[in-house]
Amino acid sequence: MFKYSLDNKRYHTLNYYYKNKYHSKVVKIPINIGCSCPNKKNGGCIYCNGDFEFSKTTESLLEQFNKNKVAFDQKWPNSKYIIYFQNGTNTYGDFKEITKIFNEALTIPNVVGITIATRPDCIDEKWLNYFSEINSKTDLTIELGLQSAHDSTLELINRGHTKETFTKIVKLLKTNHIKVVVHIINGLPNETKEMMIDTIKYLNDLDIDGIKIHMLYISKNTLIEKWFNDSKIKLLTKEEYIDIVANELSYLKPEIVIHRITGDPDVNALIEPKWLVKKRQLINDIDKYMVSHKLYQGCKYN
């Protein structure tokens, strides 16, 4: 059995990480504080339909927390919680108002940590100082979208920042002993399997703590929808995606925690590929591929 797994996975599972650290079931509670995205003014990323804008709520932090944890409590009573500020760019907006909400999260019983999703171009010295302060009080994780380590791709998808900007911020966060989880997307236009694996090798050198791997999919009301309809891009097949993910994991340092190996597209907005909806089956197929090809996380890392 792979060292960092409790359920016969061949990669470092989030379940293993939490169980090993807290000796308890840990549940992430998603929270929306209504943050937008600075890249909107530039047209936004080509695959984004701004769903974080549509899901804004007037409910308070505590109201959202209590409502969202009900189902989890029924399945896993006596859990510990991590509050996940997920929607939008959660360091984009009024600093005092946002940090007031973050500070409130620290006071909720059985909350052992907070995770803040943001962009590398929305973290300045003021935010770094604040992160260092609360990192001494709780289990803080910063989630950053990279998507690709290739500037040509970042420009094509209108990401709004460069690899250099991303590298600088991750190094500053790590210098301040703050955990970093990175999002990447497989199947971006013009990228080869080798380019996707190069993104993994780049992240190994940055000493990140966790990764979320996604598949490029087409949602309604996005620029990439038009590209897809005009046959300007070709999506990965399920078989190609499985092969790429399994090989990416084989190059990834074993200590890096796998938070996701596939995404959760909104079924009402999803155009293609439809096979992404069957998430459990896809994960099982990746597991089987790794077994049949004798792969495990880090087996090609050097």
Beta strands, then each sheet from edge to edge (+ up, - down):
strand 1: 26-31
strand 2: 80-85
strand 3: 111-118
strand 4: 139-147
strand 5: 179-186
strand 6: 210-215
strand 7: 218-219
strand 8: 257-260
strand 9: 270-272
sheet 1: 1+ 2+ 3+ 4+ 5+ 6+ 8+
sheet 2: 7+ 9-
end
